[in-house]
């Protein structure tokens, strides 16, 4: 079993503090959901763990099986087993999806141990089928001209091909219609199990109808303010966030910035 | 003020060269006039690059002599990689200044297609060559370098496609440079008659690391009504050359000229790529990619001039600059009065890989007609931080991520080249140059 442990994490962007002491522990074989209204720091948490260049960690730790993640370069974090399905993936012209994926897979392998082209194509084809993606997408330039839904599927495709220990899905459900949502969930559920942990960041409970979380955390004011089981997500869906605010005496749940 | 330049070759030298080549009188006369003009005409003025002190006139020898090849298998290793030796049907190889090998399929011969070195062409097809050689696309008296070119021409190829003939297999041309002393004054003349089509791919390849010579190269593409010419080129000339490379096209009615140019020289270079969209409904895509490294200075002007109505021109220039290299990218879309409903688009992007490199993108639109559309985009910048982050977040190391981004950035020309060996070579040259 592997463990991703976040302790007392404080993060700034352009001098403004967004995370004010986040504590969260995620094990493989678990799926956690991080919920909360807009502007409470959810996406900042995801970006800070992966090492986004604009986010500065000012205090706290992130460790993966005791290894200091914050000391690692972004690619080393991925090599260590972290994956972030991004809310706004970059478009990279001239680099095909397939070439990119092969480079990423081979980056994790020793020289001389590269994945064979046949094996790669077989695997790519089968994952794309699960995600109901048009086979042409493999030869299109990475995310260039992809619709919102295609980009999200492509993030999950990468997740399935790269098989990390821990995946963070940053609002993977935003902008998806119900059919696409089901497809994306199918992909994540296929990963579920021994050796895989997942942190799902979302505004809405609807994704959790398809991927049942083991634990649910609520973020407000840049902290995790409440944790519980899947029933917490259902209660939030039915009653909104006001009762949490009331219970905790919070008036403005945001950290003053869309995050 | 006119400054007389004393040229390395006298008019008499040029005359004896013409005689030795058994050139027809029209050509040798044209050279004599050109020689006189070259002494007095001024250098061209590429925008934002001062070339007064560049050497365009001094060179060790006018021609070097080499043995022709008996077959493609004799090509040096590096050149052989460019050619599908078994299957390449139509090819011209020139070694320094010597026509070394020519092959043309029986089928094309029967259809009247001509592929031959420029001197043989001048002797055997005088009416065709005289009509088009430096009469329309490029004129002898434009400036010192065009005049010098005509006076000193010492190589090149003539490709002719008769009316209605579609040349399905690409015509491949290799200009090999393997002598430090050699200078290249090559002239490429491509004539595509009405409703014909041609894909032409040329390589300039230096097989020696240095040069003491000059490259003054002109290509003319005359594409008549309804014709289509796809012109691909990869230039890899070594350090030490001073190069002037001018590729021009003239498009007739409903004619298409597409350029895919990989500018990979390691020497100081002035590039000009101009297309005249003369006929109504003519189109051109002019794509160039360039890598500058070391202390290389380059200037590239891509220009499409719209004369015909409903003409469509797209310019794409992508450049990568590293070390202390400096390049000016001029993109010019010009719409003449009367070219109604024409569209001039251009995109110039420069990627800077070093603090000390310099890259300027100058998009220019000159429009003398009301009913037209036009647009341009230009940017100069570093590798995008978020693109790097994205690739690295998948486990790809920073250097490899940068390499992928650069490769993608220069892909627009690579993907257009129709010969697998040439495509692969350009990819490899790019990797080598940006490493």
Interface residues (C-beta under 8 A of the other chain):
Chain A: X50 X51 X52 X53 X73 X74 X75 X77 X78 X79 X83 X84 X86 X89 X90 X92 X93 X94 X95 X99 X100 X103 X104 X107 X108 X141 X142 X158 X162
Chain B: X384 X385 X386 X387 X389 X390 X391 X392 X393 X394 X395 X396 X397 X398 X400 X401 X404 X405 X407 X408 X409 X410 X411 X412
